[in-house]
Amino acid sequence: MRISYTPPILVLLLLSAPLLKAQTLQVGDLTPPLGVPIAVHYIDYQPPGPGGTGLTWDFSAFPTTEPTATTFVDATQSTYAASFPAANIAEHLGDDFYDFYGYTAAGIDYFGMASASNNVLMQYQNPQRTMVFPCSYNTSWQDDFGGPWTSSTGASAHTYGNTSITVDAMGTLIMPYGTVENVLRVSTTTHDSDTFAGFGYINYFVQRQDYYKLGVPRPLVTFFDQVGGGTAVSGDLNGNFGAWLEDPALLVREVVDNAIGMDVMPNPAHGHASLLFGNTGVQLELMLIDATGRIVRNMKLDRQPLGIAKQDLDLNGIPPGLYTIQLTAANGQKGMKKLVVE
Protein backbone atom coordinates (compact mmCIF):
# COMPACT_ATOMS: atom_id res chain seq x y z
CA MET A 1 0.00 0.00 0.00
CA ARG A 2 1.30 3.42 -0.96
CA ILE A 3 -0.59 6.23 0.73
CA SER A 4 -0.16 9.96 0.28
CA TYR A 5 -1.92 11.74 3.13
CA THR A 6 -2.72 15.39 3.77
CA PRO A 7 -3.59 15.94 7.46
CA PRO A 8 -6.80 17.76 8.39
CA ILE A 9 -6.94 21.50 8.88
CA LEU A 10 -6.83 22.27 12.57
CA VAL A 11 -10.28 23.20 13.82
CA LEU A 12 -11.67 24.38 17.11
CA LEU A 13 -14.05 21.68 18.33
CA LEU A 14 -16.69 23.32 20.48
CA LEU A 15 -18.39 20.71 22.57
CA SER A 16 -21.62 22.51 23.39
CA ALA A 17 -24.08 20.89 20.94
CA PRO A 18 -25.73 24.07 19.60
CA LEU A 19 -22.30 25.54 18.76
CA LEU A 20 -20.64 22.43 17.35
CA LYS A 21 -19.43 23.32 13.86
CA ALA A 22 -16.81 20.71 12.92
CA GLN A 23 -16.29 17.02 13.40
CA THR A 24 -13.14 14.92 13.48
CA LEU A 25 -13.68 11.23 12.84
CA GLN A 26 -11.62 8.65 14.71
CA VAL A 27 -11.74 4.85 14.59
CA GLY A 28 -14.07 4.71 17.60
CA ASP A 29 -16.57 6.93 15.80
CA LEU A 30 -16.97 4.59 12.82
CA THR A 31 -16.35 1.15 14.36
CA PRO A 32 -19.65 -0.69 13.85
CA PRO A 33 -21.50 -2.70 16.51
CA LEU A 34 -21.23 -6.41 15.72
CA GLY A 35 -24.29 -8.51 14.99
CA VAL A 36 -26.72 -5.57 14.76
CA PRO A 37 -28.74 -5.56 11.48
CA ILE A 38 -28.54 -2.22 9.68
CA ALA A 39 -31.34 -1.29 7.26
CA VAL A 40 -30.32 0.52 4.06
CA HIS A 41 -32.74 1.91 1.46
CA TYR A 42 -31.50 1.94 -2.16
CA ILE A 43 -32.85 4.77 -4.30
CA ASP A 44 -32.17 6.61 -7.56
CA TYR A 45 -28.94 8.50 -7.98
CA GLN A 46 -28.81 12.26 -7.38
CA PRO A 47 -25.94 14.56 -8.45
CA PRO A 48 -24.09 15.44 -5.23
CA GLY A 49 -23.59 19.14 -5.94
CA PRO A 50 -20.62 21.35 -5.04
CA GLY A 51 -18.54 21.16 -1.88
CA GLY A 52 -17.88 23.72 0.81
CA THR A 53 -18.95 24.46 4.38
CA GLY A 54 -22.21 25.56 5.95
CA LEU A 55 -24.23 23.58 3.38
CA THR A 56 -27.72 22.15 3.81
CA TRP A 57 -28.72 19.00 1.92
CA ASP A 58 -32.49 18.49 1.89
CA PHE A 59 -33.06 14.75 1.51
CA SER A 60 -36.37 14.76 3.39
CA ALA A 61 -38.19 13.44 0.30
CA PHE A 62 -36.10 10.26 0.01
CA PRO A 63 -38.51 7.38 -0.72
CA THR A 64 -38.81 4.60 1.85
CA THR A 65 -38.00 1.59 -0.32
CA GLU A 66 -37.89 -2.01 0.84
CA PRO A 67 -34.78 -2.02 3.05
CA THR A 68 -31.76 -4.23 2.51
CA ALA A 69 -30.13 -5.56 5.67
CA THR A 70 -26.41 -5.60 6.27
CA THR A 71 -24.62 -6.82 9.40
CA PHE A 72 -21.06 -6.41 10.65
CA VAL A 73 -19.38 -9.46 12.20
CA ASP A 74 -16.03 -10.43 13.71
CA ALA A 75 -13.83 -11.25 10.71
CA THR A 76 -11.50 -13.39 12.80
CA GLN A 77 -14.41 -15.75 13.57
CA SER A 78 -15.74 -15.99 10.00
CA THR A 79 -15.45 -18.91 7.59
CA TYR A 80 -12.94 -16.93 5.52
CA ALA A 81 -10.72 -15.78 8.39
CA ALA A 82 -7.66 -17.64 7.06
CA SER A 83 -7.98 -15.86 3.70
CA PHE A 84 -8.05 -12.39 5.32
CA PRO A 85 -5.69 -12.61 8.33
CA ALA A 86 -5.29 -8.81 8.62
CA ALA A 87 -9.06 -8.11 8.67
CA ASN A 88 -10.88 -7.66 11.99
CA ILE A 89 -14.39 -6.75 10.75
CA ALA A 90 -16.45 -8.26 7.94
CA GLU A 91 -19.65 -6.85 6.47
CA HIS A 92 -22.26 -9.50 5.68
CA LEU A 93 -24.10 -8.17 2.64
CA GLY A 94 -26.66 -10.98 2.36
CA ASP A 95 -26.57 -14.64 1.30
CA ASP A 96 -22.91 -15.55 1.71
CA PHE A 97 -21.33 -12.32 0.42
CA TYR A 98 -18.78 -10.76 2.79
CA ASP A 99 -16.53 -7.69 2.49
CA PHE A 100 -13.44 -7.70 4.73
CA TYR A 101 -11.97 -4.64 6.47
CA GLY A 102 -9.23 -3.74 8.89
CA TYR A 103 -10.20 -1.05 11.44
CA THR A 104 -7.18 0.56 13.13
CA ALA A 105 -6.30 3.91 14.66
CA ALA A 106 -4.66 4.85 11.33
CA GLY A 107 -7.68 4.17 9.13
CA ILE A 108 -9.95 1.61 7.49
CA ASP A 109 -8.51 -0.77 4.90
CA TYR A 110 -10.50 -2.89 2.45
CA PHE A 111 -8.98 -6.35 1.96
CA GLY A 112 -11.44 -7.88 -0.49
CA MET A 113 -14.55 -10.05 -0.57
CA ALA A 114 -15.66 -13.67 -0.61
CA SER A 115 -18.72 -15.67 -1.66
CA ALA A 116 -18.59 -19.47 -1.66
CA SER A 117 -21.83 -19.90 -3.61
CA ASN A 118 -20.49 -17.64 -6.38
CA ASN A 119 -17.00 -19.14 -6.29
CA VAL A 120 -15.43 -15.73 -5.67
CA LEU A 121 -12.45 -15.06 -3.43
CA MET A 122 -10.94 -11.60 -3.96
CA GLN A 123 -7.88 -10.92 -1.82
CA TYR A 124 -6.13 -7.57 -2.07
CA GLN A 125 -2.51 -8.15 -1.17
CA ASN A 126 -2.28 -4.37 -1.30
CA PRO A 127 -5.44 -3.20 0.56
CA GLN A 128 -7.44 -0.10 -0.29
CA ARG A 129 -7.38 2.66 2.33
CA THR A 130 -11.01 3.84 2.39
CA MET A 131 -10.67 6.09 5.46
CA VAL A 132 -7.85 7.75 7.35
CA PHE A 133 -7.90 8.90 10.97
CA PRO A 134 -8.12 11.58 12.13
CA CYS A 135 -10.46 12.76 9.38
CA SER A 136 -12.10 16.18 9.16
CA TYR A 137 -12.95 18.83 6.61
CA ASN A 138 -10.24 19.12 3.89
CA THR A 139 -8.53 15.85 4.84
CA SER A 140 -7.38 14.11 1.64
CA TRP A 141 -5.38 11.04 0.68
CA GLN A 142 -4.43 8.85 -2.28
CA ASP A 143 -3.78 5.11 -2.37
CA ASP A 144 -2.83 2.30 -4.74
CA PHE A 145 -4.50 -1.09 -4.20
CA GLY A 146 -5.04 -4.49 -5.77
CA GLY A 147 -4.22 -8.16 -5.85
CA PRO A 148 -5.09 -11.54 -7.39
CA TRP A 149 -8.47 -13.25 -7.04
CA THR A 150 -10.68 -15.98 -8.48
CA SER A 151 -13.69 -15.03 -10.62
CA SER A 152 -17.07 -16.76 -10.58
CA THR A 153 -16.06 -18.70 -13.70
CA GLY A 154 -12.99 -20.06 -11.96
CA ALA A 155 -10.62 -17.94 -14.06
CA SER A 156 -7.71 -16.27 -12.30
CA ALA A 157 -7.89 -12.49 -12.20
CA HIS A 158 -5.95 -9.51 -10.89
CA THR A 159 -7.10 -6.04 -9.84
CA TYR A 160 -4.96 -2.93 -10.22
CA GLY A 161 -6.36 0.33 -8.89
CA ASN A 162 -5.83 3.74 -7.38
CA THR A 163 -8.11 5.98 -5.39
CA SER A 164 -8.19 9.68 -4.51
CA ILE A 165 -10.34 10.80 -1.57
CA THR A 166 -11.08 14.16 -0.01
CA VAL A 167 -13.48 15.49 2.62
CA ASP A 168 -14.92 18.22 0.44
CA ALA A 169 -18.07 19.37 2.24
CA MET A 170 -19.56 19.92 5.68
CA GLY A 171 -23.12 20.79 6.59
CA THR A 172 -26.58 19.69 7.67
CA LEU A 173 -28.64 16.78 6.37
CA ILE A 174 -32.43 16.97 6.39
CA MET A 175 -33.49 13.32 6.38
CA PRO A 176 -36.94 11.65 6.36
CA TYR A 177 -36.54 11.02 10.12
CA GLY A 178 -35.15 14.42 11.12
CA THR A 179 -32.27 16.87 10.85
CA VAL A 180 -28.67 15.79 11.37
CA GLU A 181 -26.11 18.55 11.87
CA ASN A 182 -22.31 18.58 11.52
CA VAL A 183 -22.10 16.03 8.69
CA LEU A 184 -18.93 15.42 6.68
CA ARG A 185 -19.05 14.47 2.99
CA VAL A 186 -16.24 12.18 1.81
CA SER A 187 -15.81 12.19 -1.98
CA THR A 188 -13.95 9.31 -3.63
CA THR A 189 -12.65 8.88 -7.18
CA THR A 190 -11.44 5.39 -8.09
CA HIS A 191 -9.82 4.01 -11.25
CA ASP A 192 -9.27 0.25 -11.36
CA SER A 193 -8.88 -2.55 -13.85
CA ASP A 194 -9.65 -6.27 -13.58
CA THR A 195 -7.59 -8.48 -15.87
CA PHE A 196 -8.70 -12.06 -16.52
CA ALA A 197 -6.34 -14.78 -17.74
CA GLY A 198 -7.35 -15.55 -21.31
CA PHE A 199 -10.47 -13.35 -21.24
CA GLY A 200 -9.29 -9.75 -21.38
CA TYR A 201 -9.98 -6.86 -19.01
CA ILE A 202 -12.64 -4.62 -17.47
CA ASN A 203 -11.92 -1.00 -16.60
CA TYR A 204 -13.91 0.94 -14.00
CA PHE A 205 -14.18 4.64 -13.18
CA VAL A 206 -16.16 5.33 -10.01
CA GLN A 207 -17.18 8.53 -8.28
CA ARG A 208 -18.74 8.20 -4.84
CA GLN A 209 -19.95 10.54 -2.09
CA ASP A 210 -20.50 9.35 1.49
CA TYR A 211 -22.09 11.53 4.19
CA TYR A 212 -20.73 10.69 7.65
CA LYS A 213 -21.88 11.68 11.12
CA LEU A 214 -19.62 11.21 14.11
CA GLY A 215 -20.84 8.20 16.09
CA VAL A 216 -22.70 6.50 13.20
CA PRO A 217 -20.66 3.57 11.81
CA ARG A 218 -22.04 3.68 8.27
CA PRO A 219 -22.67 6.64 5.92
CA LEU A 220 -26.08 8.23 6.39
CA VAL A 221 -26.26 8.80 2.62
CA THR A 222 -24.26 7.42 -0.33
CA PHE A 223 -24.27 8.33 -4.01
CA PHE A 224 -22.42 5.99 -6.40
CA ASP A 225 -21.75 6.56 -10.11
CA GLN A 226 -19.79 4.05 -12.24
CA VAL A 227 -18.60 3.94 -15.84
CA GLY A 228 -17.13 0.63 -16.92
CA GLY A 229 -16.42 -1.66 -19.83
CA GLY A 230 -13.74 -3.67 -21.56
CA THR A 231 -12.90 -6.71 -23.66
CA ALA A 232 -14.04 -9.19 -20.99
CA VAL A 233 -17.67 -8.01 -21.18
CA SER A 234 -20.14 -7.27 -23.94
CA GLY A 235 -21.54 -3.76 -23.66
CA ASP A 236 -20.82 -1.40 -20.78
CA LEU A 237 -21.01 -1.58 -17.00
CA ASN A 238 -22.35 1.93 -16.47
CA GLY A 239 -24.67 2.47 -13.54
CA ASN A 240 -25.44 4.56 -10.51
CA PHE A 241 -27.56 4.53 -7.38
CA GLY A 242 -28.21 6.26 -4.09
CA ALA A 243 -28.64 4.76 -0.62
CA TRP A 244 -29.65 6.05 2.79
CA LEU A 245 -29.42 4.58 6.23
CA GLU A 246 -32.68 3.94 8.03
CA ASP A 247 -33.21 5.42 11.47
CA PRO A 248 -32.53 2.48 13.83
CA ALA A 249 -32.41 3.56 17.48
CA LEU A 250 -28.90 2.25 18.09
CA LEU A 251 -27.31 3.91 15.08
CA VAL A 252 -28.93 7.23 14.18
CA ARG A 253 -31.54 8.36 16.67
CA GLU A 254 -28.89 8.81 19.34
CA VAL A 255 -27.20 11.36 17.07
CA VAL A 256 -30.34 13.24 16.05
CA ASP A 257 -31.51 13.50 19.64
CA ASN A 258 -28.16 14.44 21.16
CA ALA A 259 -28.62 17.71 23.01
CA ILE A 260 -25.42 17.36 25.05
CA GLY A 261 -22.26 17.73 22.98
CA MET A 262 -19.63 15.15 23.95
CA ASP A 263 -16.14 14.00 23.11
CA VAL A 264 -13.90 11.33 24.63
CA MET A 265 -10.14 10.94 24.47
CA PRO A 266 -8.23 8.88 23.82
CA ASN A 267 -10.48 6.76 21.65
CA PRO A 268 -9.70 3.83 21.47
CA ALA A 269 -8.82 3.81 25.17
CA HIS A 270 -7.16 1.44 27.62
CA GLY A 271 -7.48 1.79 31.37
CA HIS A 272 -8.62 5.41 31.49
CA ALA A 273 -10.30 8.00 29.28
CA SER A 274 -11.48 11.59 29.67
CA LEU A 275 -15.01 12.62 28.77
CA LEU A 276 -15.56 16.26 27.77
CA PHE A 277 -19.12 17.54 27.53
CA GLY A 278 -21.20 20.68 27.36
CA ASN A 279 -22.56 20.89 30.90
CA THR A 280 -26.27 21.76 31.18
CA GLY A 281 -26.10 23.11 34.75
CA VAL A 282 -28.21 20.26 36.17
CA GLN A 283 -27.35 16.88 37.66
CA LEU A 284 -26.28 14.24 35.15
CA GLU A 285 -26.32 10.47 35.10
CA LEU A 286 -23.50 8.71 33.22
CA MET A 287 -23.89 5.18 31.90
CA LEU A 288 -21.41 2.99 30.01
CA ILE A 289 -23.36 0.51 27.86
CA ASP A 290 -21.89 -2.49 26.03
CA ALA A 291 -22.84 -3.70 22.53
CA THR A 292 -25.58 -5.93 23.94
CA GLY A 293 -27.28 -3.03 25.75
CA ARG A 294 -26.03 -4.04 29.22
CA ILE A 295 -25.07 -1.21 31.59
CA VAL A 296 -21.54 -1.88 32.84
CA ARG A 297 -20.95 1.46 34.61
CA ASN A 298 -23.47 3.83 36.18
CA MET A 299 -22.69 6.98 38.15
CA LYS A 300 -24.23 10.30 39.18
CA LEU A 301 -22.37 13.50 38.34
CA ASP A 302 -22.72 16.50 40.62
CA ARG A 303 -24.29 19.66 39.28
CA GLN A 304 -21.65 21.96 37.76
CA PRO A 305 -21.72 25.45 36.23
CA LEU A 306 -22.67 25.87 32.59
CA GLY A 307 -19.77 25.36 30.20
CA ILE A 308 -17.41 22.59 29.18
CA ALA A 309 -16.89 19.96 31.88
CA LYS A 310 -14.47 17.05 32.17
CA GLN A 311 -15.06 13.63 33.74
CA ASP A 312 -12.40 10.96 34.13
CA LEU A 313 -13.52 7.43 33.22
CA ASP A 314 -11.98 4.42 34.94
CA LEU A 315 -12.01 1.59 32.40
CA ASN A 316 -10.03 -0.93 34.40
CA GLY A 317 -11.78 -4.28 34.32
CA ILE A 318 -13.86 -3.36 31.26
CA PRO A 319 -13.51 -6.07 28.56
CA PRO A 320 -12.30 -4.88 25.14
CA GLY A 321 -15.08 -3.95 22.74
CA LEU A 322 -17.39 -1.21 21.48
CA TYR A 323 -19.34 0.76 24.11
CA THR A 324 -21.72 3.72 24.27
CA ILE A 325 -21.27 6.48 26.83
CA GLN A 326 -24.64 8.01 27.63
CA LEU A 327 -25.28 11.19 29.59
CA THR A 328 -28.82 11.91 30.78
CA ALA A 329 -29.64 15.25 32.40
CA ALA A 330 -32.31 15.78 35.04
CA ASN A 331 -34.21 17.87 32.48
CA GLY A 332 -34.33 14.96 30.02
CA GLN A 333 -31.55 16.07 27.66
CA LYS A 334 -29.23 13.33 26.46
CA GLY A 335 -25.87 12.86 24.81
CA MET A 336 -24.20 9.71 23.48
CA LYS A 337 -20.72 8.86 22.33
CA LYS A 338 -19.15 5.65 21.02
CA LEU A 339 -16.00 4.40 22.78
CA VAL A 340 -13.69 1.57 21.80
CA VAL A 341 -12.00 -0.11 24.76
CA GLU A 342 -8.81 -2.01 23.99
C-alpha positions, -999 to +999 in steps of 0.1 A: +000+000+000+013+034-010-006+062+007-002+100+003-019+117+031-027+154+038-036+159+075-068+178+084-069+215+089-068+223+126-103+232+138-117+244+171-140+217+183-167+233+205-184+207+226-216+225+234-241+209+209-257+241+196-223+255+188-206+224+174-194+233+139-168+207+129-163+170+134-131+149+135-137+112+128-116+086+147-117+049+146-141+047+176-166+069+158-170+046+128-164+011+144-197-007+139-215-027+165-212-064+157-243-085+150-267-056+148-287-056+115-285-022+097-313-013+073-303+005+041-327+019+015-315+019-022-329+048-043-322+066-076-289+085-080-288+123-074-259+146-084-241+154-052-236+191-059-206+213-050-185+212-019-179+237+008-189+245+044-222+256+060-242+236+034-277+221+038-287+190+019-325+185+019-331+147+015-364+148+034-382+134+003-361+103+000-385+074-007-388+046+019-380+016-003-379-020+008-348-020+031-318-042+025-301-056+057-264-056+063-246-068+094-211-064+107-194-095+122-160-104+137-138-112+107-115-134+128-144-157+136-157-160+100-154-189+076-129-169+055-107-158+084-077-176+071-080-159+037-081-124+053-057-126+083-053-088+086-091-081+087-109-077+120-144-067+108-165-083+079-197-068+065-223-095+057-241-082+026-267-110+024-266-146+013-229-156+017-213-123+004-188-108+028-165-077+025-134-077+047-120-046+065-092-037+089-102-010+114-072+006+131-063+039+147-047+048+113-077+042+091-100+016+075-085-008+049-105-029+024-090-063+020-114-079-005-145-101-006-157-137-006-187-157-017-186-195-017-218-199-036-205-176-064-170-191-063-154-157-057-124-151-034-109-116-040-079-109-018-061-076-021-025-082-012-023-044-013-054-032+006-074-001-003-074+027+023-110+038+024-107+061+055-078+078+073-079+089+110-081+116+121-105+128+094-121+162+092-130+188+066-102+191+039-085+158+048-074+141+016-054+110+007-044+089-023-038+051-024-028+023-047-045-011-042-050-045-058-042-082-058-051-115-074-085-132-070-107-160-085-137-150-106-171-168-106-161-187-137-130-201-120-106-179-141-077-163-123-079-125-122-060-095-109-071-060-098-050-029-102-064+003-089-058+037-074-081+060-054-082+097-045-103+108-016-111+142+000-135+155+026-149+182+004-181+194+022-196+199+057-231+208+066-266+197+077-286+168+064-324+170+064-335+133+064-369+117+064-365+110+101-352+144+111-323+169+108-287+158+114-261+186+119-223+186+115-221+160+087-189+154+067-190+145+030-162+122+018-158+122-020-139+093-036-127+089-072-114+054-081-098+040-112-093+002-114-089-026-138-096-063-136-076-085-159-087-121-165-063-148-177-073-156-213-105-134-212-093-097-214-100-069-190-126-046-175-119-010-166-139+009-140-142+046-132-162+053-100-172+085-083-187+082-048-199+105-021-205+094+015-221+115+042-207+107+077-219+117+111-196+112+141-208+082+161-227+065+132-207+036+118-220+037+083-227+066+059-261+082+064-263+088+026-243+074-003-243+083-040-224+060-064-217+066-101-198+040-122-186+039-158-171+006-169-164-017-198-137-037-216-129-067-237-140-092-210-177-080-212-201-073-239-215-038-237-208-014-208-210-016-170-223+019-165-247+025-135-254+046-105-276+045-074-282+063-041-286+048-006-297+060+028-294+046+062-327+039+080-332+054+115-325+025+138-324+036+175-289+023+181-273+039+151-289+072+142-315+084+167-289+088+193-272+114+171-303+132+160-315+135+196-282+144+212-286+177+230-254+174+251-223+177+230-196+152+239-161+140+231-139+113+246-101+109+245-082+089+238-105+068+216-097+038+215-088+038+252-072+014+276-075+018+314-086+054+315-103+080+293-115+116+297-150+126+288-156+163+278-191+175+275-212+207+274-226+209+309-263+218+312-261+231+348-282+203+362-273+169+377-263+142+352-263+105+351-235+087+332-239+052+319-214+030+300-234+005+279-219-025+260-228-037+225-256-059+239-273-030+258-260-040+292-251-012+316-215-019+328-209+015+346-235+038+362-227+070+382-242+103+392-224+135+383-227+165+406-243+197+393-217+220+378-217+255+362-227+259+326-198+254+302-174+226+292-169+200+319-145+170+322-151+136+337-124+110+341-135+074+332-120+044+349-120+016+324-100-009+344-118-043+343-139-034+313-135-061+286-123-049+251-151-039+227-174-012+215-193+008+241-217+037+243-213+065+268-246+080+276-253+112+296-288+119+308-296+153+324-323+158+350-342+179+325-343+150+300-316+161+277-292+133+265-259+129+248-242+097+235-207+089+223-191+056+210-160+044+228-137+016+218-120-001+248-088-020+240 
